[in-house]
Amino acid sequence: MRFAVFAGSAAGTRTEYAALAAALGTTLARRGIGIVYGGGRVGLMGALADAALAAGGEVVGVMPKALVDKEIAHRGLTRLQVVEDMHRRKAAMAEAADAFVALPGGTGTLEELFEAWTWQQLGLHAKPVALLGPPGFWQPLTGLADHLVDTGFVRPALRNLIAETDPDALLDAIERWRPPTPKWETAPAADRAVLDSVGWICVRDRRLLAVRTHGKDAFYLPGGKLEPGETPARALARELGEELGLTCAPEDLAHAHTVEAPAHGRPGVRLRMRCYTGPAEGAPTPGAEIAELAWLTAADSDRCAPALRELMARLDLAR
């Protein structure tokens, strides 16, 4: 899982801006969440990257060649992707990200933020867009967003920006977030045919554990639907016990990916699957509803349900 982080190439006038950028980098690394960002070594971008790298995190930079040539690229990243221009930079960051977070910054940060927010409203992606800043920093922008709602230019449901002042609170809010109905879809979100589910990612030797239930012709990720009142992690721990005889603690599960795809065998219905990694005790043993277990490679994707194929495309699996 990776977050795209937009941040200023300047440090700003207050030391708390850089401190918050560093805190975000450290928190993401400790939670096993990678960062994709603009690739700079200066300002808040540099503070973010340095802190994440120091905490053992993955940091991928994306930078246009013209800026690399000006020697502002960070040379110690996990990977630096050099692209032709700013348009390709934003597209590459959006493709790699599971969520978008804006730290304090200037016009470039605002441009990236508004594009990600607009794409969400249009349904071009179903990923959260969030603001992180010290108290009061983002208030002018959130006030403007409220004004756009009050004046009829933004639907209330699309005023969907997360705003927090603490990295842990931000990640908790992103965990709870659900995508709104896109701007040009007429059905309200409550009426859309979307099934929410959870799944467990278990990879060994670049092979992914998958299950096939009785009466089904495709493999799925171990997991299932939430019961009323359950958190995603508790639902997954219960499902792993029922399906595979495994024991795991909900607090040990970490969100890795969210995928959305057509539900297998259910025309007109989409499945949204939150996928987690984490330890489980015991050997996977098929429960009553499981017909078959398999350790799949990327070459087996045609045997899988659409949501599992979408997840496999994001993982580094053997062929």
Backbone torsions as a table, in degrees:
resi	resn	phi	psi	omega
1	MET	NA	139.0	177.6
2	ARG	-134.0	146.5	170.6
3	PHE	-107.8	134.7	168.1
4	ALA	-82.3	125.2	-179.5
5	VAL	-116.6	123.3	175.6
6	PHE	-98.3	131.5	-175.9
7	ALA	-153.7	157.3	-178.1
8	GLY	-71.3	148.0	172.6
9	SER	-85.0	-3.2	171.8
10	ALA	-105.7	163.3	-179.6
11	ALA	-91.0	-12.6	-178.2
12	GLY	79.4	-179.4	-173.6
13	THR	-92.4	-6.6	-176.2
14	ARG	-127.8	137.1	-176.6
15	THR	-65.1	-22.5	-177.9
16	GLU	-66.8	-21.3	178.2
17	TYR	-65.1	-50.1	179.5
18	ALA	-66.5	-36.0	178.9
19	ALA	-63.3	-39.3	179.3
20	LEU	-70.3	-38.7	176.5
21	ALA	-61.1	-43.1	178.6
22	ALA	-65.4	-40.2	179.1
23	ALA	-62.8	-39.5	177.4
24	LEU	-64.4	-45.1	179.0
25	GLY	-58.9	-43.7	179.5
26	THR	-65.5	-43.2	-178.0
27	THR	-64.8	-44.1	178.9
28	LEU	-62.1	-43.5	-179.8
29	ALA	-62.4	-42.8	-178.3
30	ARG	-67.4	-27.1	178.5
31	ARG	-91.5	5.3	177.2
32	GLY	75.7	24.1	-179.0
33	ILE	-105.0	124.1	178.1
34	GLY	-76.7	165.8	-179.8
35	ILE	-121.8	134.8	165.1
36	VAL	-119.6	128.2	-174.3
37	TYR	-148.5	-173.0	-171.8
38	GLY	-72.7	-7.0	172.3
39	GLY	89.6	2.9	-175.6
40	GLY	-82.0	156.6	176.7
41	ARG	-102.7	0.2	-173.0
42	VAL	-111.8	162.2	173.1
43	GLY	62.2	-150.0	179.9
44	LEU	-67.7	-29.1	176.1
45	MET	-59.0	-46.3	179.8
46	GLY	-65.5	-40.8	179.7
47	ALA	-63.0	-41.8	177.6
48	LEU	-60.6	-52.7	-175.7
49	ALA	-65.0	-44.4	-178.0
50	ASP	-61.0	-43.1	-178.5
51	ALA	-66.6	-43.1	179.9
52	ALA	-64.2	-43.5	179.8
53	LEU	-64.7	-39.9	179.3
54	ALA	-63.9	-28.5	179.1
55	ALA	-90.1	6.8	177.1
56	GLY	85.6	17.0	-177.5
57	GLY	-85.5	165.0	174.8
58	GLU	-88.8	130.1	178.6
59	VAL	-133.0	116.0	179.4
60	VAL	-109.4	126.8	177.6
61	GLY	-103.9	144.5	176.1
62	VAL	-127.9	119.6	-172.8
63	MET	-142.5	135.6	173.7
64	PRO	-63.6	147.3	-176.4
65	LYS	-57.1	-36.7	-177.7
66	ALA	-61.8	-32.1	179.1
67	LEU	-82.1	-32.6	174.9
68	VAL	-60.1	-41.9	-178.7
69	ASP	-64.7	-21.3	176.9
70	LYS	-84.2	3.9	173.7
71	GLU	65.3	37.2	174.2
72	ILE	-108.6	4.7	178.7
73	ALA	-73.1	143.7	175.3
74	HIS	-78.4	124.2	-174.8
75	ARG	-94.5	1.7	-177.3
76	GLY	-112.6	20.2	-175.0
77	LEU	-76.6	164.1	171.0
78	THR	-58.4	-42.1	177.6
79	ARG	-159.2	138.6	174.0
80	LEU	-115.1	118.2	179.2
81	GLN	-99.8	118.1	-179.2
82	VAL	-97.2	126.1	-177.8
83	VAL	-121.5	172.0	-173.5
84	GLU	-74.7	-39.5	-173.2
85	ASP	-154.1	-179.1	-176.4
86	MET	-66.3	-34.4	179.8
87	HIS	-62.4	-44.9	179.4
88	ARG	-68.7	-31.5	177.1
89	ARG	-60.9	-50.3	-177.6
90	LYS	-65.0	-39.1	179.0
91	ALA	-64.3	-42.4	-179.6
92	ALA	-65.8	-40.5	178.8
93	MET	-65.7	-42.6	-179.2
94	ALA	-64.1	-40.0	-178.6
95	GLU	-66.5	-34.1	-175.7
96	ALA	-84.6	-12.5	-168.9
97	ALA	-97.4	149.7	170.7
98	ASP	-103.4	-10.9	177.5
99	ALA	-161.8	161.2	-179.8
100	PHE	-122.7	133.6	178.7
101	VAL	-131.4	130.8	175.7
102	ALA	-106.7	123.6	168.6
103	LEU	-91.0	170.7	174.1
104	PRO	-52.6	142.7	-179.5
105	GLY	-175.5	-173.4	-176.8
106	GLY	-101.4	-147.5	-173.9
107	THR	-66.1	-33.8	178.2
108	GLY	-64.7	-41.3	177.1
109	THR	-62.1	-43.3	179.4
110	LEU	-64.5	-39.6	179.2
111	GLU	-61.3	-46.1	179.9
112	GLU	-63.8	-42.5	179.7
113	LEU	-61.1	-49.9	-176.4
114	PHE	-67.3	-33.3	176.9
115	GLU	-65.9	-44.5	178.4
116	ALA	-62.5	-40.7	179.9
117	TRP	-67.1	-41.7	178.7
118	THR	-63.7	-44.3	179.1
119	TRP	-61.0	-37.1	176.8
120	GLN	-63.3	-44.8	-179.2
121	GLN	-62.7	-34.4	-179.4
122	LEU	-83.0	-4.1	-179.3
123	GLY	79.6	15.6	178.5
124	LEU	-75.4	-20.3	169.1
125	HIS	-149.1	162.2	178.3
126	ALA	-122.7	59.1	-176.5
127	LYS	-123.3	145.6	-179.9
128	PRO	-69.0	148.6	176.3
129	VAL	-122.9	125.6	-170.0
130	ALA	-134.6	156.6	177.1
131	LEU	-117.6	134.6	174.8
132	LEU	-129.9	122.6	179.6
133	GLY	-162.2	165.2	175.6
134	PRO	-65.1	162.2	-177.4
135	PRO	-51.2	128.3	175.9
136	GLY	91.6	-17.6	-173.6
137	PHE	-62.5	-46.9	-175.6
138	TRP	-90.7	3.6	-176.6
139	GLN	-58.7	-40.7	177.1
140	PRO	-59.3	-37.4	-179.2
141	LEU	-73.2	-44.4	179.1
142	THR	-66.2	-31.9	174.6
143	GLY	-64.8	-40.4	177.0
144	LEU	-64.2	-40.6	177.7
145	ALA	-60.1	-41.9	176.5
146	ASP	-63.0	-38.9	178.9
147	HIS	-63.9	-38.6	178.3
148	LEU	-65.4	-34.2	174.9
149	VAL	-68.5	-46.8	-177.3
150	ASP	-61.8	-31.3	-177.6
151	THR	-94.6	5.0	172.1
152	GLY	85.4	14.2	-178.7
153	PHE	-97.1	-14.8	175.7
154	VAL	-134.0	129.5	177.2
155	ARG	-65.5	142.8	-179.1
156	PRO	-52.4	-40.6	-178.3
157	ALA	-66.0	-21.6	-179.0
158	LEU	-93.1	-2.3	171.7
159	ARG	-81.6	69.5	-160.2
160	ASN	-114.7	28.4	178.9
161	LEU	-80.1	133.0	171.4
162	ILE	-86.8	134.8	178.5
163	ALA	-133.7	121.9	-179.3
164	GLU	-140.4	163.7	178.9
165	THR	-112.6	-1.4	-177.0
166	ASP	-133.1	134.2	-177.0
167	PRO	-59.1	-41.6	-179.8
168	ASP	-65.6	-41.2	176.9
169	ALA	-63.6	-36.8	178.3
170	LEU	-62.0	-47.8	-179.0
171	LEU	-65.8	-35.7	176.3
172	ASP	-64.9	-39.9	178.7
173	ALA	-66.6	-38.5	177.1
174	ILE	-64.4	-37.4	178.2
175	GLU	-61.3	-35.5	-177.7
176	ARG	-85.1	-12.1	-170.3
177	TRP	-67.6	143.3	173.7
178	ARG	-128.7	140.0	-176.0
179	PRO	-67.8	145.2	176.6
180	PRO	-80.7	167.9	171.0
181	THR	-68.8	126.1	-179.7
182	PRO	-57.6	159.3	-171.3
183	LYS	-54.3	-42.2	-171.9
184	TRP	-99.1	9.8	173.1
185	GLU	-93.3	133.0	-173.7
186	THR	-85.6	-26.2	-177.8
187	ALA	-73.9	132.7	175.2
188	PRO	-64.3	157.8	-174.3
189	ALA	-56.4	-37.1	-177.3
190	ALA	-65.5	-22.0	-176.7
191	ASP	-97.6	-4.0	-177.3
192	ARG	-75.4	143.2	-177.9
193	ALA	-84.0	79.1	179.0
194	VAL	-126.3	124.7	176.9
195	LEU	-98.9	129.7	176.4
196	ASP	-95.7	136.1	179.6
197	SER	-146.2	172.5	176.9
198	VAL	-128.1	153.1	179.5
199	GLY	-145.5	156.4	-178.0
200	TRP	-110.3	125.6	177.5
201	ILE	-93.6	116.6	176.2
202	CYS	-130.1	110.2	-177.4
203	VAL	-116.2	128.0	174.5
204	ARG	-131.2	128.9	-179.3
205	ASP	51.9	40.0	178.0
206	ARG	61.1	31.6	173.6
207	ARG	-124.2	139.0	-173.7
208	LEU	-102.4	131.1	176.7
209	LEU	-72.5	129.0	178.8
210	ALA	-137.9	160.7	-178.7
211	VAL	-130.9	153.6	172.2
212	ARG	-125.9	126.2	-179.4
213	THR	-87.0	161.5	179.8
214	HIS	-60.1	134.8	178.1
215	GLY	85.2	-0.7	179.2
216	LYS	-109.0	150.9	-178.7
217	ASP	-108.9	11.3	-178.4
218	ALA	-135.6	155.3	177.6
219	PHE	-88.1	149.4	179.8
220	TYR	-128.4	166.5	171.0
221	LEU	-77.5	139.2	175.7
222	PRO	-55.6	133.4	-177.9
223	GLY	149.3	-154.2	179.8
224	GLY	167.4	-159.6	-175.8
225	LYS	-88.9	155.4	177.9
226	LEU	-80.1	144.2	171.6
227	GLU	-93.8	157.6	-177.3
228	PRO	-53.0	131.0	177.7
229	GLY	85.8	-5.0	-178.8
230	GLU	-85.1	144.3	165.9
231	THR	-80.7	158.8	178.3
232	PRO	-55.8	-42.0	-177.7
233	ALA	-66.5	-39.8	179.0
234	ARG	-67.9	-39.2	177.8
235	ALA	-61.3	-42.3	-178.7
236	LEU	-67.6	-41.6	177.9
237	ALA	-59.4	-41.9	178.0
238	ARG	-63.4	-46.5	-178.3
239	GLU	-62.4	-38.9	-179.7
240	LEU	-65.5	-34.3	175.2
241	GLY	-67.4	-42.5	-177.1
242	GLU	-72.1	-41.5	-174.1
243	GLU	-82.9	-39.4	-169.0
244	LEU	-124.8	1.0	-179.2
245	GLY	67.5	24.5	-178.4
246	LEU	-96.8	152.7	176.2
247	THR	-116.4	127.2	176.0
248	CYS	-146.6	153.5	178.9
249	ALA	-92.3	128.3	-179.8
250	PRO	-52.9	-35.8	-177.8
251	GLU	-69.9	-14.5	178.3
252	ASP	-89.0	-6.0	-179.5
253	LEU	-87.4	136.0	-178.9
254	ALA	-121.4	130.8	179.5
255	HIS	-67.1	131.2	-177.4
256	ALA	-115.9	-44.5	-177.9
257	HIS	-147.9	153.1	166.0
258	THR	-123.0	125.1	179.5
259	VAL	-121.7	149.3	176.5
260	GLU	-133.9	132.8	-176.4
261	ALA	-158.2	166.7	175.3
262	PRO	-58.0	138.5	177.4
263	ALA	-72.6	130.1	-176.1
264	HIS	-63.7	126.3	176.4
265	GLY	75.0	10.8	-179.6
266	ARG	-131.2	85.5	-176.9
267	PRO	-55.6	136.5	177.8
268	GLY	81.5	-1.2	-179.0
269	VAL	-112.4	139.6	177.2
270	ARG	-112.7	148.7	178.7
271	LEU	-111.3	127.5	173.9
272	ARG	-109.6	116.4	-173.6
273	MET	-117.7	120.3	173.7
274	ARG	-90.7	121.8	-171.8
275	CYS	-107.9	134.5	-174.7
276	TYR	-123.3	152.7	168.8
277	THR	-115.2	161.7	178.0
278	GLY	154.5	161.8	-176.5
279	PRO	-76.8	150.8	175.1
280	ALA	-142.7	141.2	-178.7
281	GLU	-92.7	139.2	178.1
282	GLY	108.8	168.5	175.6
283	ALA	-98.4	133.6	-179.8
284	PRO	-57.0	120.0	-178.9
285	THR	-128.5	122.9	-175.1
286	PRO	-57.2	130.0	172.6
287	GLY	-82.3	-173.7	-173.5
288	ALA	-61.6	-32.9	-175.8
289	GLU	-87.4	-7.1	-175.4
290	ILE	-96.0	123.8	178.5
291	ALA	-88.7	-29.0	-172.8
292	GLU	-159.5	139.3	168.7
293	LEU	-106.3	148.6	177.7
294	ALA	-153.3	147.0	172.2
295	TRP	-103.8	109.1	-167.7
296	LEU	-103.0	150.5	171.9
297	THR	-108.1	177.3	178.8
298	ALA	-61.0	-26.6	179.9
299	ALA	-70.7	-12.3	-178.7
300	ASP	-96.4	9.5	-172.4
301	SER	-61.0	-27.5	-179.5
302	ASP	-71.1	-9.0	177.2
303	ARG	-94.3	3.7	-169.9
304	CYS	-111.9	155.3	172.8
305	ALA	-65.9	156.4	-174.6
306	PRO	-54.8	-41.8	-178.6
307	ALA	-65.0	-37.4	178.0
308	LEU	-69.1	-37.1	175.9
309	ARG	-61.9	-41.3	179.1
310	GLU	-61.4	-42.7	178.7
311	LEU	-66.1	-42.7	-178.0
312	MET	-61.1	-31.1	179.3
313	ALA	-66.1	-22.5	-179.6
314	ARG	-91.2	-16.5	-175.4
315	LEU	-96.8	155.6	178.6
316	ASP	-92.0	87.1	-177.1
317	LEU	-108.6	153.8	178.3
318	ALA	-71.1	158.7	174.6
319	ARG	-112.8	NA	NA
